[in-house]
């Protein structure tokens, strides 16, 4: 293979590519016995927030128990007393009780600066009294009519400091002093090379809610300094009902200002529902859109040929989204919008074919099929509520393929399992093929429905050419072809010769992004 500048210009033999005739000076890379693949595309991440949190904030995801969490927060404050706000991530809030944590718990350890702690999935937050006062959040100032988010009120009739869904806290991050162009630049520069080590050459950031401009300004600076190691496809994240009115305008503004080189603005992100845990613990899952409102939201986006990603975790919100998409496409049958539903851990039987008929892309996180009992509680929940038996019908990955639905894969980083190694494409490819925890051998029982395992080829397609299509980049990346950009990786094994449970042990030896070596572990 011959790469000139950022493009693959020849694939063949030394003679057929006429190396010595046209390329007097060149760098030779001997792949030895490794295997060449297209660069992986992680088609749903939250890398902006992740980099900010892990570089400038406090990661609580590894702390076990309430005492250890609080001890870690206090120790962090003692270590960094100059910080004007404590921004943390990774707490499972319901270890503090059915109503979640209370502000008083934080007040007892720190009462002289704001604290905001995001849950492990980013769908809830916990603030102390100082933060609530700074934001002027009280029972009298919150929107009590909101259906897409909620502030928990305690027994005294006051805000508890625990809030559900991004619309309750994302709009306030900037006011709390979280995020700046400088902070994002520092965190991106330290953080993005991790994806190069995983063989990722393109990511889709599905939401840096309320802080998009800071993140994109930082990325633009890195690109100017030739320090951006991958293609970065950003989105405009719709947080509240009011945001939907101006979503097209804000999307176009971001696209006009920032789209250049490796940076693009590829979609609008919508949340059709809330996080799964909310159903189990708070007596009512957040369905953010009914069909009428979803349709009203989609129509101007399809009219303007804007691609869309919709968060759909449960069957009801998925069904509502499909109904609305179907009607929107009838209104604008020639729209160039590409619509992706993400998560899709519960899909009704009849909706698979409807997704194919309406050219809806399915974006999944294969680690959800890792047989850890993560979805067991839902069997009872949904059989009771919807009179629909979910047994053997969870995380049905292969059903998308069988029904002709374009399947893409992603990590939803950092909202993947606590062990960050499970966010890697090679780990997710293994789990999608085995429906087991990493490294589990052939004698281990998989998650229900073994026929829902993915093949290696389908898994690779989901992380390469299919993901490129989702992002509108299929003519540039996603496969190894003359004329495409040189986004390629070397892996120390031929994946096709391995047992599925061995795949995650393979190593990325070389990552080339846009013709530039961004990671080199060749010995």
N, C-alpha and C positions, 0 to 999 in steps of 0.2 A: 504494500500500500504506500502510495506517495501522497504526502500532505504538503501543500504549498500555501503558505500564510495560514488561513483558517479553514481551508477547503480540501476535501479529498479529490485529487485530480487523476489518480490512476490506481487500479487494482489489477494485479497480474504478476508476471515474472519480471525479473530485472531487465530482461531483453525487451519484453513487450511494452514495458513502461519507459524504455529508452533512458534509463537513469543516467548513464554516462554521456549521453548526447545533450540532454536538456538541463541536467542538474549537476553542474561541475562541483559545486560546494553543497554538501548536505550533511545532516546529522543522521546517522544510522542507529536505529534501535533494534536490537535482536530480541525478538519475543521468546526465543528458545522454545520450551515446550508448553508455554502458557497458551491460553485461548483468548481470542479477540471477540469483543461484544460491543454493541452500541452502548454509549453512556446511559446509565439509569436516569429515569425521570421520576421524581417524587411529586406526584400530581395533587397533593393536598398536604400542606404543612402550615405551621404558624411560626416560621423561623424568626421573623422579626421579634415577636414577643419572647421566643425561647432564648435568642441571643442576648436580649436585654436582661432577662431574668437571670440567666446562668452566669452572665459576666458582671452585672451591676446589682443584682438582687440576691435574695436568699432562697436557696433550693431546700425545701422541707420534705421532698418526696421520699427521702430515705429515713426520715425520723419515724420511730414507732412509739405510739402511745402519746396521750395528752401531755404528760409531764415532760417528755423529751422534746416535743414540739415547742412548748413554752420556754423550756430551758435554752433551746437553740435560738429562739427569737431574742431573748434577753442577752445571750452571749454575743449575738451578732451586733446588737446595739452597743454593747460595751466595747466591742472591737472597732466599730465604726461610729463613734459618737458624733462625728461631723455630718453624717448623713441627715438630711432634712426630712426624709420620708423613708420608711421601711416598706419595701415592695417584695413580697414573698410569693411562693408558688408551691403547690404540691400537697396540700392538706385534704384528706377526705373528711368533709365537714361533719358527717353524721356520727363520727366517733364521739362527738360532744352531745349527742342526743337527737331525738326525733325532729326537733325544731332547729337543729344546727347549733353552731357556737354563738356566744353572746359577747357583746362589746366589753362587758365588765371583766371578762377573763383577760383581755388584752390591757384594759385600763389598769389592772392590778400590777402589771409588770412595766408598762410604759404609758405615761399619760401626758408627755410633754412634746410629742410629735405625732404626725399621722402614721397609721399602719394600715396597709391593705394587703390581704392575703387571698390569692386566687386559689380556687379548689384544684384538685389534681386534673380535672378535665376542662378547666377554664370557663365553666358555666355558672359558677357561683363565686361570691367574694365575701370577705369578712373584714369589717373595719372597726377601729376603736372609736371612742367618743370624740377624740380630738379630730379625726378625719371627718366624721359626720358634721361636727360643728363648723369646720373649715368650709365644707361644701354646702352648708345651710340645708342639710337634709334632716327633716323632722316629719312627723306624721301629718303636719299641716302643709308641707311643701311638696311631698311626693305625689305622683300621679296614681290615685287610687283606682282609676278606671282602666289602667293598663292590663292587657291580657297577655303580653309577651314578656313580662318580667314582674318581679314581686319583691317588696321589702317586708321582711318578717317583723311582725309587731309582737312585743313581749306581753306578759301578763299585766304589766303596769300601764299598758296602752302606749308605749314608746317604741321607737325603732330599736331592734335588738342588735343591729350592726351586721346582721347576716342578710344577704340579698341574693336573689336567684335570677340568672340570665344576664347576658352582657349589657342589655339596655339599662340595667340598674347601676352599672359601675363603669363601663368603658368610657362613656362620655366625660367622666370626671378625672381620668388619669392625668391629662395635661395640667389641670388645675391643681392636682396634688403634687405636681412637680416631677412627674414620671416621664422619662423619655425626652431626648433632645437630639439634634443632629450629631453632636459630638459624641454622646453616649452610644447612639446606634452605630456610628462609624467604628468606635473602639470595639464594641461587642461583635459586630459583623466581621471585622478583621480577624478577631480571635476565634470566631465560632464557625464561619463558613468552611474553612479548610477541613473540618470534621466530615462534611458531606463529600468532599473530594476523596477522603480516605475510604468512604463507603462506595465509591464509584458513581456518585451522583453528579451529573453534569448540568441538570436543569431542575429547578424547583418551582412549584406554584405556591405562593404564600396566600393562603385563603383568609387572611384577615389580620391586619395590625390596626385594629379598630381605633379610630380617633387619632392615630399617630402616623398615618400613612405618609404624610409629607415629610416628617422627620426621618422616617426610615428610607424613603426614596431619595431625599437629599443626601443622606449618608452613602447610599449605594452609588449615586452619581459621582460623588467624590472618589470612592474606591475605584470606580471604573476609569475615571480620569487619571488616577495614579497607577492604573494597570494592576490593581490588586483584587479585582472581582473574579473569583475562580470558577464561576458557573453562570448559567443563564438564570435570570431572576424574573419570574412572571408574577407581578403583583395583582392585587384585586382591590376593588372598593367595597368595603364591608358595610352593609346596611344594618345599623344598630337599632333604630326606633321607627315607629310608624311615620314620623315626620321625615325621616331620612329617605323613605321611599319616594316622596314627592320630587326630590331633587337628585335622585340617585343617578339618572342619566347625565345630568349636568356635571355632577362631581366626578363621575367616571371619565367623561370627556376631558375635563380640566386636568386630571391626573395624567391621562394618556398624552395629551398635547404637551404637557410640561416635561414629562420624565421619559417618554419612550424613545430610547436611543441605544444602539449597540446591543449589549447583552441584557438590557433592562427593557421590559415591556409591561403594559398594564392589560391583563388578558380577560378579566371577567368582573362581574358584580357578584358578591356573595350574599346570599339570603339564608336565614334560619327559619325553616318551616316548623321546627319543633325544638324542644329543649333537651336537656340531658336525660338519659334513661333513669338515672338514680332518682330524679325528682318524682317520678311516678311512684316508686316504691316507698318513698319517705314523706312525701308531702301531699298525698291524696289528690292527685290531679296533674297529669302530664301537661306541659306547656305546648299547646298547639298554637303556633303564632299566627297562622293564616287559615281562614276558611277558604273555600274554593273561590268565592266572589272576590275577596281581597287579594288572593294570590293572582288571579287572572288580571285584575286591575294593575297589579304591580308588574307583571310580566309584559303586558302589551306594549308599553313604550320602549322596553328593552328590545323586544323582537322587532319593533318598527325601526329601531336604530341599529339593528344587526349586532347587538352586544351579547357576548356569551355570558352564561350565568351558571353559578354553582349553588345548589340548594342543599342545606343540611337536613337530611331526613333519616331519623334513627328508627322510627317505629312505623308499623304498617299503615296507620291512619294518615299520618302526615305525608307519607310516600304516595298514598292513593289520592289524597287531595292535590298534591303537586302534579301528578300525572293527569288528573282530570283537567286542571287549569292549563297545563301545557298543551294538551290536546285541543282545547278551545282556542288558545292563543295562536297555535299553528294554523288553525282553520281561518283565523282572521288575517294572518300574515304567512301564507303558505310558502313564500319565496324568501323568507328571512334567512340570513346567513348565521344567525345566532346558534351557538352550540350549547346545549343545556345538559348539565351534569347533576345527577343526584348523588350525594355522598353519604357514606356509612352503610345504609341499606341492610342493616342486620336483620330486619323483619320486612318481608315483602309478600303480599298476598299472591296466591297461585296465579291468578289471572293477570296480574300486573306485569309479569315478566314479558309476555307477548306484547302488551301495550307499550312497554318501554321500547321494544324493538320497532314496533309500527311507527312510533313517533320519534325515532332516532334519538332517544334519550341515552346518554352515556352513564354507565354505572361506575362510580369510584368507590373502592372498598379498601379496608385496612385488614389484610389477611391475618394479622395477629389476633383478631377477634375470634378466629376459629381454633385457638390453641388449646382447647379442651381443659380449661382451668375452672370450669363451673361458673364463669362470669355471667352467663345468661340464665342460669338455672332458675332464679327466683321469678323470672318472667313467665314461665310456663303457667303458673297458677294465676298470676296477675291478668294475663291476656285471655286465657281460657274463660275466666269469670267475667271479664268486662265485655269482651267482644264475641263470646260464644264461638271461638275459633281455636282449634287445637294447634298449638305451636310446637308440639313435640316433633322432633326431627325436621323442623322447618326454620332453623336459625342459621344465619351466616351461610346462606346457600350460594356459594361462589360459582360453582360449575353450572348452576341453573341459568345464570346469565349467558354463559358461553353457549349452552345447549339451545337457548332461545334466540341466539343471534344478536344479543345485546353487546355493544362494545364495552369491554371491561378494562378499567384502569386501576392501578394500585398505588397506595401511598401510606405514609406513616402517621399522618395527623400530628406530626411532631410539634410540641413535646407531650401531647396527650396520648402517647403510646405507653406500653407497660413501664413499670418503674425501672426495670433493667433496660437502659438505653440501647444496649446492643440489639434489642429486638426491634428497634426502629430501622435497622439497616435493610436495604432491599434484599440482600442474600438471605437474611433471617426470615423476612416476610415471604419470600419465594418458597423457602422450605416449609413454613407453617401452612401456606396455602396448598401445598402438595401433600402434607401429612395430616393436617387438622389435629396436630399434637403440639406439645411444648417442644422447644428447641432441643434437638439431639435425641428425642425419644425414638427408640428403634422399632422394628417391624412388629415386635411382640406387645407393644403398648396400644391400648385401646384409644382410638381417635374420638373426637367429638362426634355426636350423632351424625347420621347420613354420610357414611364413607364415600358414597358416589358423588359427594359434593367437592371432593378433592380436585384441584386444578392440575393439569398437565404442566410439564416444564415449559413447553412452547407457549401455552396460554399465559403462564406466569411471566415469562420474559416479554411477551407482547404487551402485557398489562403495564410493565415497567419501561417500555421503550416506545414502539411505534404507536400503540393505542394512546398512551399518555401524550405523545407528541400531537396526535390528532385532537385530543381534548383541548390542548392549549393553542391550537391553530398553527403548530410548528412542524407538521408532518412533511412539508417540502424542504425543511432545513435540517432536521435531526430525527432521531428515532430509529434509524437503520443505517447500515454501512453501504453507501452507494456513492459512485462518482458524482460530484456536483453538490453533495451535501456537506454541511459543516463537519469538521473533524471533532466530533464529540465521541470518544471511544475509550474503552477500558480493556486492560489485560487482567485476566483471572488465572491463578496458578493451576486451576483444574479445568478439564472439559466437563462442564456440569452434566452433560448427557450421559456420562459414564459413571456417575455417582449414584449411590442410594440417596433417595430424597432426604433422609435424616442426616446426611453428611454435607449437604449443600452449604449450610451456614458456617461450616468450618473452613470453607474456601477463603482465599485471601485476594484482595485487590492488589495487584502489583504496580499498575500504572494507570493514571487517569489523565486523559488529554481532553481539555475543554476549549473549543473554538480554536483548535490548532496549537494550543499551548499546554505544555506539561505542567499540571497543577499538583500532581502527587506522584512520587516515584519511589517505589520500594523494590525495584529490580536489583538483584544482587549480582 
